[in-house]
Amino acid sequence: MNEVKSPKKPLIFYYVIALIILMLLNIFVIPQLLKPRVTEIDYGTFISMTENGEIGYVQIQDNQIIFTDKDEENIYKTGLMDDPGRTERLYNSGAVFSQQIVQEASPLATFFFSWILPTLIFIGIGQLISHRITNKMGGADSMMFGPGKSKAKVYVKSSSGIKFSDVAGEDEAKENLSEIVDYLHNPKKYSSIGASMPKGILLVGPPGTGKTMLAKAVAGESNVPFFSISGSEFVEMFVGMGASKVRDLFKQAKEKAPCIVFIDEIDAIGKKRDGQFSGNDEREQTLNQLLTEMDGFEENTGVIILAATNRPESLDPALLRPGRFDRRVPVELPDLKGREEILKVHARKVNMDANINYSTIARMASGASGAELANIVNEAALRAVRDGRNTVTQSDLEESIEVVIAGYQKKNAILSDKEKRIVSYHEIGHALAAALQTNSAPVQKITIIPRTSGALGYTMQIEDGNHYLMSKEELENKIVTYTAGRAAEELVFGSVTTGASNDIEQATKLARAMITRYGMSDEFDMVAMENVTNQYLGGDTSLSCSPETQTRIDDKVVETVKKQHQRALVLLKENRDKLDELAGYLYEKETITGDEFMEILNR
């Protein structure tokens, strides 16, 4: 059982505590140390000392009498009494009347107790806390007390136990990285022919595809020291700290060579230097130090750098040149076969039913990353637990895909009869247009049960296999399918609703891509009007043409969508009987499968 450790407090916390203690000492303790000691005596003793001539200096205040002895070594005080002959007796005893007997402490003593002593105490407390916590956290390498030390975590022989067999769906990436593993095991095989391994390998791909897991698998297969650090951990508030961390990291790596250094999210320090004034000189100095360490001034010492990013276009060209990051390994979204293998890997940890068809689930999860597939399996397991079962079934996995795509079912959302009929015709419009056209993905499921994503219903289509190319006719058919939901509403009810908002967005996006990126417009031919940025993070686009051309593009997009919308209307008018029959069936059942849909359509 793992011990749950309390979170570590930052160093500033302990120094603040020490500062508060010193403030209290300065207010309550030190003034008492600097104040002269005054002995309180009774009035009778005062009279006896006066008569014996033992008083040196005397001060009579409103409520007390303060005096010293003849040697002025001790200070006394007593209360003020009604004594008419007191002044005369004091004169006769030789006492000297003074305005101030209690002298302030010397400036040297005041300076020592007020400044020197607190400073020494403050430094001592800080050193004590530093020493104790450093020992507790592992010595001088602790980052808390070494701002220039590297934060890299060292895994020897892969503490997590991840191997290449635990990573599925990325065969090309594993093949590239297995060569590195072989080199670390047997470097003479490569040096004998004069070959040398790449110094740096850059893993690029969308989030969730397994870049970090692949790096850990390399460590697991290599059985060599593995340093893992995030790019953001190099960035510090003080200029020079990040560069110091880079030097320290490579120093440790060279001492433990052969080894692997993995830098996750390297774009945090490796962004392009644009030459403009930047407020973050620390990041640029860190990048310069990283470039220097990787520059190859020394012979290959067996240190291999792995880095991961989903923004390769933002990296500095100097970082990507040969001699630094020599090789780029794409870690893309898995294909159909890859998704099936990933599902099987994650299914090992879950009690799965023996009759599950992983191929069907993989087809339903088209476009999902490895992390999303792991989430699908976990959601299915949670659903089985909620239903009181100890195994995950096919229906659990299918429902979990719908949860990931469209959210959970909204059980408290009740549609009116009119809204339910509109949604039924809308979804059947999509499904009917897809089924009546060639080169369209088969319909898998149609439902009008609202989801937490805001969808009142949806039509699920599943491709039979992997499709890497799409013709102009296939894209136009997709736009027809998108617009068929609104077309069914117009045809049956003679009005439109807000339910087609997502369909309109998807149809417009596809039509614009056909014109600006795919060269499928007679007017613009094969001219790129749009650039894609952040291809692994949503694929944002930006137009690169004149305002006049943008206006023509907008007109062409409207024309394309409008033309396919009319095609959808004609298609549904010609099959109005089937539209009514299928919509009525969906209205009653609320959810129908693709087989039920095709059976009614083919009657």
C-alpha positions in Angstrom: 0.0 0.0 0.0 1.5 3.3 -1.1 2.0 5.9 1.6 0.2 9.2 1.0 2.6 12.0 1.5 1.6 15.5 2.4 2.5 18.1 -0.3 5.9 19.8 0.1 5.8 23.4 1.2 7.9 26.0 -0.7 11.1 27.4 0.8 9.5 30.9 1.1 7.0 29.4 3.6 9.7 28.6 6.1 11.5 32.0 5.6 8.2 33.8 6.3 7.8 31.8 9.5 11.3 32.8 10.5 10.7 36.4 9.7 7.5 36.5 11.8 9.5 35.0 14.8 12.1 37.7 14.4 9.5 40.4 14.3 8.0 39.2 17.5 11.5 39.0 19.1 12.2 42.6 18.0 8.9 43.9 19.4 8.7 42.1 22.7 12.1 40.6 23.6 14.9 42.8 22.4 13.5 46.0 23.9 13.5 44.3 27.3 17.1 43.2 26.8 18.2 46.8 26.0 16.2 48.4 28.9 18.4 49.0 32.1 17.3 46.9 35.1 15.5 49.0 37.8 15.0 47.5 41.3 11.8 48.5 43.1 12.1 49.2 46.9 9.8 50.4 49.6 9.7 54.0 50.7 11.2 53.2 54.1 14.4 51.9 52.5 14.5 55.0 50.4 14.4 57.1 53.6 17.2 55.0 55.2 19.4 55.4 52.2 18.8 59.1 52.2 19.8 59.4 55.9 22.9 57.3 55.3 24.0 59.4 52.3 23.8 56.4 49.9 22.0 58.2 47.1 23.8 59.5 44.0 21.3 60.9 41.5 17.6 61.3 42.1 14.6 62.1 39.9 11.2 62.9 41.3 8.4 62.1 38.9 4.6 62.5 39.2 4.0 59.0 40.6 7.4 57.6 41.5 11.0 58.4 42.6 13.9 57.0 40.6 17.5 57.2 42.1 20.9 55.6 42.0 23.4 54.6 44.6 26.6 56.6 45.2 28.5 54.4 42.7 25.8 54.8 40.1 25.9 51.0 39.4 22.3 50.3 40.5 19.0 52.0 39.7 16.1 52.0 42.2 12.6 53.2 42.2 9.9 53.7 44.9 6.4 55.1 45.1 5.7 58.8 45.8 4.5 59.5 49.4 3.4 62.6 51.2 6.7 63.7 52.8 7.2 67.5 53.3 10.9 67.2 54.4 12.0 64.9 51.5 13.7 67.5 49.4 15.6 69.0 52.3 16.9 65.6 53.4 18.0 64.8 49.9 20.0 68.0 49.7 21.6 67.4 53.0 22.5 63.8 52.0 24.5 65.1 49.0 22.1 63.7 46.3 22.1 65.3 42.9 18.8 66.1 41.3 18.6 64.9 37.6 16.1 65.2 34.7 16.8 61.7 33.4 18.4 58.8 35.3 17.4 55.8 33.1 19.8 56.3 30.2 19.1 54.7 26.8 21.3 51.9 25.7 24.5 52.7 23.8 24.2 53.1 20.0 26.5 50.2 19.5 24.4 47.9 21.6 21.2 49.1 20.0 22.7 48.4 16.5 23.9 45.0 17.5 20.6 43.8 19.1 18.4 45.5 16.5 20.2 44.5 13.3 23.2 42.2 13.7 21.6 39.7 16.1 18.3 39.4 14.1 20.2 38.9 10.8 22.3 36.2 12.3 19.3 34.5 13.8 17.4 34.8 10.4 20.3 33.2 8.4 20.8 30.5 11.0 17.1 29.5 10.9 17.2 29.5 7.1 20.3 27.3 7.0 18.9 24.9 9.5 15.6 24.5 7.6 17.5 24.2 4.3 19.8 21.5 5.7 17.0 19.5 7.2 14.7 19.6 4.2 17.5 19.0 1.7 18.5 15.9 3.5 14.9 14.7 3.6 14.3 15.3 -0.1 17.5 13.7 -1.3 20.5 15.9 -0.9 21.9 18.8 -2.8 20.2 17.9 -6.0 16.9 19.1 -4.7 15.5 21.8 -6.9 14.1 23.7 -4.0 17.6 24.8 -2.9 19.4 24.6 -6.2 17.7 26.9 -8.7 20.1 25.9 -11.4 19.7 22.2 -10.9 17.7 20.1 -13.4 14.3 18.7 -12.4 14.6 15.7 -14.6 13.2 12.5 -13.1 15.5 9.5 -13.6 13.9 6.1 -14.5 16.3 3.2 -14.6 15.0 0.1 -16.3 11.6 1.7 -16.7 10.0 1.8 -13.3 6.6 1.7 -14.9 7.4 -1.4 -16.8 6.1 -0.2 -20.2 7.4 -2.1 -23.2 6.7 -1.9 -26.9 4.2 -4.7 -26.5 2.1 -2.2 -24.4 2.0 0.3 -27.2 -0.3 -0.6 -30.1 -1.4 1.1 -33.3 2.0 2.9 -34.0 4.0 0.3 -35.9 6.0 2.7 -37.9 7.0 4.8 -34.9 8.0 1.6 -32.9 10.1 0.4 -35.9 12.0 3.8 -35.9 12.5 3.7 -32.1 13.4 0.0 -32.0 16.5 0.9 -34.0 17.6 3.2 -31.2 17.1 0.5 -28.6 19.2 -1.9 -30.7 22.0 0.7 -30.9 22.0 1.2 -27.1 22.3 -2.5 -26.7 24.9 -3.1 -29.4 26.6 0.1 -30.5 29.6 -1.7 -32.1 27.3 -3.1 -34.8 26.7 0.4 -36.0 30.2 1.9 -35.4 31.9 -0.9 -37.2 30.3 0.2 -40.5 30.8 3.9 -39.7 27.1 4.6 -38.9 26.1 6.8 -35.9 22.7 7.1 -34.3 20.7 10.4 -34.6 21.4 12.6 -31.6 17.8 13.8 -31.4 14.5 12.2 -32.3 11.4 14.4 -32.5 8.0 12.7 -31.9 5.2 14.7 -33.5 1.5 14.1 -33.6 -1.9 15.1 -32.1 -2.5 15.0 -28.4 -3.3 11.6 -27.0 -1.6 9.5 -29.6 1.0 8.0 -27.2 4.2 10.1 -27.7 5.1 10.0 -24.0 4.2 6.3 -23.7 6.5 5.5 -26.7 9.4 7.3 -25.0 8.8 5.3 -21.8 8.6 2.1 -23.8 12.0 2.9 -25.3 13.4 3.2 -21.7 11.7 -0.1 -20.8 13.2 -1.9 -23.8 16.7 -0.3 -23.5 17.4 -0.9 -19.8 19.4 2.3 -19.7 19.0 5.4 -17.5 16.1 7.5 -18.8 15.8 11.2 -17.9 12.3 12.7 -18.2 11.5 16.4 -18.0 8.9 18.8 -19.4 9.9 21.8 -21.5 8.1 24.1 -19.2 10.3 23.1 -16.3 13.2 24.9 -17.9 11.5 28.2 -17.9 12.3 30.2 -14.8 11.6 33.8 -13.6 15.3 34.6 -13.3 17.3 34.9 -16.5 20.0 32.2 -16.7 18.3 29.6 -14.5 16.9 27.7 -17.5 20.3 27.6 -19.2 21.8 26.4 -16.0 19.3 23.6 -15.9 20.1 22.5 -19.4 23.8 22.4 -18.6 23.1 20.4 -15.5 20.8 18.0 -17.3 23.4 17.2 -20.0 26.1 16.9 -17.4 24.1 14.2 -15.6 23.3 12.5 -18.8 26.9 12.3 -19.9 27.9 10.9 -16.6 25.3 8.1 -17.0 25.8 7.5 -20.7 24.6 5.6 -22.6 21.2 7.0 -21.6 18.1 8.6 -23.0 16.8 12.1 -22.3 13.2 12.8 -22.9 11.9 16.4 -23.2 8.1 16.5 -23.3 6.4 19.6 -24.9 9.7 20.9 -26.2 7.9 23.8 -27.9 7.7 25.5 -24.5 11.4 26.4 -24.9 12.1 25.7 -28.6 9.8 28.3 -30.3 11.2 30.3 -33.3 13.3 33.3 -32.5 11.6 36.0 -34.6 14.3 38.7 -33.9 11.8 41.1 -32.4 12.1 42.5 -28.9 10.8 39.9 -26.5 10.2 40.2 -22.7 11.2 36.5 -22.2 14.9 36.6 -22.7 15.1 33.6 -20.3 13.4 31.3 -22.8 15.7 32.4 -25.7 18.8 31.9 -23.5 17.5 28.4 -22.5 17.0 27.6 -26.2 20.5 28.8 -27.1 22.0 26.6 -24.4 20.1 23.6 -25.6 21.3 24.2 -29.1 24.9 24.5 -27.9 24.6 21.2 -25.9 23.3 19.4 -28.9 25.6 21.0 -31.4 28.0 18.1 -31.7 31.3 19.7 -30.6 32.0 16.4 -28.7 32.0 12.9 -30.0 28.9 10.8 -29.6 28.8 9.8 -26.0 25.7 7.6 -26.2 23.3 10.3 -25.1 20.1 10.2 -27.2 17.6 13.0 -27.0 13.9 12.2 -27.4 11.4 15.1 -27.6 7.7 15.3 -28.1 5.5 18.1 -29.4 2.2 18.7 -31.2 3.3 22.0 -32.6 6.3 21.2 -34.9 5.7 24.2 -37.1 6.5 26.5 -34.2 10.0 25.1 -33.5 13.1 27.0 -34.3 14.8 25.9 -37.5 18.1 25.7 -35.8 16.7 23.1 -33.5 15.5 20.9 -36.3 18.7 20.9 -38.5 20.8 17.7 -38.9 23.2 17.3 -36.0 20.5 18.2 -33.5 17.1 16.6 -34.1 18.1 14.5 -37.1 14.9 12.4 -37.3 11.2 13.2 -37.1 8.9 10.3 -36.1 5.2 11.0 -36.8 2.8 9.5 -34.2 -0.5 9.9 -36.0 -4.0 8.9 -35.2 -4.4 5.2 -35.5 -6.1 3.6 -38.5 -8.8 0.9 -38.2 -6.3 -2.0 -37.5 -4.5 0.2 -35.0 -7.6 1.2 -33.2 -8.6 -2.5 -32.9 -5.2 -3.3 -31.4 -5.3 -0.4 -29.0 -8.7 -1.5 -27.7 -7.4 -5.0 -27.1 -4.4 -3.7 -25.2 -6.6 -1.6 -22.9 -9.1 -4.5 -22.6 -6.4 -6.6 -20.9 -6.9 -4.7 -17.7 -10.7 -5.1 -17.8 -13.0 -8.1 -17.4 -14.4 -8.2 -21.0 -17.1 -10.4 -22.4 -15.8 -13.2 -24.6 -18.2 -12.2 -27.5 -17.0 -8.7 -28.1 -16.4 -7.7 -31.7 -13.4 -5.3 -31.4 -13.5 -4.6 -35.2 -17.0 -3.1 -35.0 -16.0 -0.9 -32.0 -12.9 0.2 -33.9 -15.0 1.2 -36.9 -17.4 3.1 -34.7 -14.6 5.0 -33.0 -13.2 6.4 -36.3 -10.8 9.3 -35.7 -10.2 8.5 -32.0 -6.8 8.7 -30.5 -5.2 6.2 -28.2 -6.1 8.2 -25.1 -9.7 8.5 -26.3 -9.9 4.7 -26.9 -8.6 4.1 -23.4 -11.3 6.4 -22.1 -13.9 4.5 -24.1 -12.9 1.2 -22.5 -12.9 2.9 -19.0 -16.4 4.4 -19.6 -17.7 1.0 -20.6 -16.3 -0.5 -17.4 -17.9 2.2 -15.3 -21.3 1.6 -17.1 -21.0 -2.2 -16.3 -20.4 -1.4 -12.6 -23.4 1.0 -12.5 -25.6 -1.8 -14.0 -24.3 -4.3 -11.4 -22.4 -6.5 -13.8 -18.8 -7.8 -13.4 -18.0 -8.0 -17.2 -18.1 -5.4 -20.0 -20.4 -6.2 -22.9 -20.6 -5.1 -26.5 -23.4 -2.7 -25.7 -21.3 -1.1 -22.9 -18.6 -0.2 -25.4 -21.1 1.1 -28.0 -22.8 3.3 -25.5 -19.4 4.6 -24.2 -18.5 5.7 -27.7 -21.8 7.6 -27.8 -20.9 9.1 -24.4 -17.5 10.3 -25.7 -19.0 11.7 -29.0 -22.3 13.2 -27.8 -22.3 13.0 -24.0 -24.6 11.2 -21.6 -28.3 10.7 -22.2 -30.4 13.5 -20.7 -33.0 11.5 -18.9 -34.8 14.5 -17.5 -35.2 16.2 -21.0 -38.7 15.6 -22.3 -39.5 16.8 -25.8 -43.0 17.9 -26.8 -44.7 15.8 -29.5 -44.1 18.4 -32.1 -40.4 18.7 -31.3 -40.1 14.9 -31.2 -41.7 14.7 -34.7 -39.4 17.4 -36.0 -36.3 15.7 -34.7 -37.5 12.4 -36.1 -37.8 13.8 -39.6 -34.6 15.7 -39.3 -32.5 12.6 -38.4 -34.3 10.4 -40.9 -33.5 13.0 -43.5 -29.8 12.6 -42.8 -30.0 8.8 -42.8 -32.1 8.6 -46.0 -29.9 11.0 -47.9 -26.8 8.9 -46.9 -28.5 5.6 -47.8 -29.8 6.8 -51.2 -26.4 8.1 -52.4 -23.4 6.0 -53.5 -20.1 6.2 -51.8 -21.7 7.1 -48.4 -20.9 5.4 -45.1 -23.6 2.9 -44.0 -25.9 4.1 -41.2 -25.2 2.3 -37.9 -27.7 3.9 -35.5 -30.3 6.7 -35.4 -31.6 8.1 -32.1 -33.7 11.1 -31.0 -32.8 10.8 -27.3 -31.2 14.2 -26.2 -27.6 14.2 -25.0 -25.7 16.4 -22.6 -23.7 17.9 -25.5 -26.8 19.7 -26.6 -27.7 17.3 -29.5 -31.4 16.4 -29.6 -30.6 13.4 -31.7 -28.0 12.1 -34.1 -27.3 9.7 -37.0 -24.2 7.5 -36.7 -22.5 6.4 -39.9 -19.6 4.0 -39.9 -17.1 3.6 -42.7 -16.4 0.0 -43.8 -12.7 0.6 -43.9 -9.9 3.2 -44.1 -10.4 5.9 -46.6 -7.4 8.1 -47.3 -8.7 9.9 -50.4 -12.1 11.5 -51.1 -13.3 12.5 -54.5 -15.2 15.7 -55.2 -18.4 13.7 -55.7 -18.0 12.1 -52.3 -17.5 15.5 -50.6 -20.6 16.8 -52.4 -22.5 13.8 -51.2 -21.4 14.6 -47.6 -22.7 18.1 -47.9 -26.0 16.7 -49.2 -26.2 14.5 -46.1 -25.5 17.4 -43.8 -28.2 19.6 -45.4 -30.8 16.8 -45.7 -31.9 17.2 -42.0 -33.0 20.9 -42.7 -34.4 19.8 -46.1 -36.7 17.2 -44.4 -38.0 19.9 -42.0 -38.7 22.3 -44.9 -40.4 19.5 -46.9 -42.7 18.2 -44.2 -43.3 21.2 -41.9 -42.8 24.1 -44.2 -40.6 25.9 -41.7 -37.0 25.7 -40.2 -35.7 25.3 -36.7 -32.4 25.9 -34.9 -31.6 22.1 -34.8 -29.4 22.3 -38.0 -26.8 24.6 -36.6 -24.0 22.0 -36.4 -25.0 20.6 -39.8 -24.7 24.1 -41.3 -21.3 24.6 -39.7 -19.9 21.3 -41.0 -21.4 21.8 -44.5 -19.9 25.3 -44.8 -16.5 24.2 -43.5 -16.4 21.3 -46.0 -17.5 23.5 -48.9 -14.9 26.2 -48.1 -12.1 23.5 -47.9 -13.1 22.2 -51.3 -12.6 25.7 -52.8 -9.6 27.1 -50.8 -7.5 24.0 -50.1 -8.5 21.1 -52.3 -8.6 22.9 -55.7 -12.1 21.7 -56.5 -13.4 25.0 -57.9 -13.4 25.7 -61.7 -13.0 29.4 -61.0 -9.8 29.2 -58.8 -8.4 25.9 -60.2 -5.4 24.6 -58.3 -4.6 27.7 -56.3 -4.3 27.5 -52.5 -6.3 30.3 -50.9 -6.0 29.1 -47.3 -3.2 27.9 -45.0 -3.5 25.4 -42.2 -1.8 26.1 -38.9 -1.5 23.9 -35.9 -2.4 20.8 -37.9 -2.2 18.6 -34.8 -4.3 21.0 -32.6 -7.5 21.4 -34.5 -6.1 22.5 -37.8 -6.9 26.3 -37.7 -6.9 28.0 -41.1 -6.2 31.5 -42.3 -7.0 32.9 -45.7 -4.0 34.2 -47.8 -5.6 36.2 -50.5 -6.9 39.7 -51.3 -10.2 41.0 -49.9 -11.8 40.8 -53.3 -10.8 37.2 -53.7 -12.3 36.5 -50.3 -15.6 37.9 -51.4 -15.5 35.6 -54.5 -14.7 32.6 -52.2 -17.7 33.4 -50.0 -20.0 33.6 -53.0 -18.6 30.3 -54.2 -19.2 28.6 -50.8 -22.8 29.9 -50.7 -23.3 28.6 -54.2 -21.9 25.1 -53.4 -23.9 24.6 -50.2 -27.1 25.9 -51.8 -26.7 23.6 -54.8 -26.3 20.5 -52.5 -29.2 21.7 -50.4 -31.4 21.6 -53.4 -30.2 18.1 -54.3 -31.2 17.0 -50.8 -34.7 18.5 -51.2 -35.2 16.7 -54.6 -33.9 13.4 -53.1 -36.3 13.5 -50.2 -39.3 14.6 -52.3 -38.7 11.5 -54.6 -38.8 9.3 -51.5 -41.4 11.0 -49.4 -43.2 7.8 -48.6 -40.1 6.2 -47.1 -39.3 9.4 -45.2 -42.7 9.4 -43.5 -42.6 5.7 -42.8 -39.1 5.8 -41.3 -39.8 9.0 -39.3 -42.9 7.4 -37.8 -41.0 4.3 -36.8 -38.2 6.4 -35.2 -40.8 8.5 -33.4 -42.2 5.4 -31.8 -39.0 3.5 -31.0 -36.8 6.6 -30.3 -33.7 4.6 -31.2 -33.3 2.2 -34.2 -30.3 0.4 -35.6 -28.9 0.6 -39.1 -30.2 -2.9 -39.9 -33.8 -1.9 -38.9 -33.4 1.2 -41.0 -32.3 -0.7 -44.1 -35.0 -3.3 -43.7 -37.8 -0.7 -43.8 -36.0 1.1 -46.7 -35.7 -2.0 -48.8 -39.3 -3.3 -48.4 
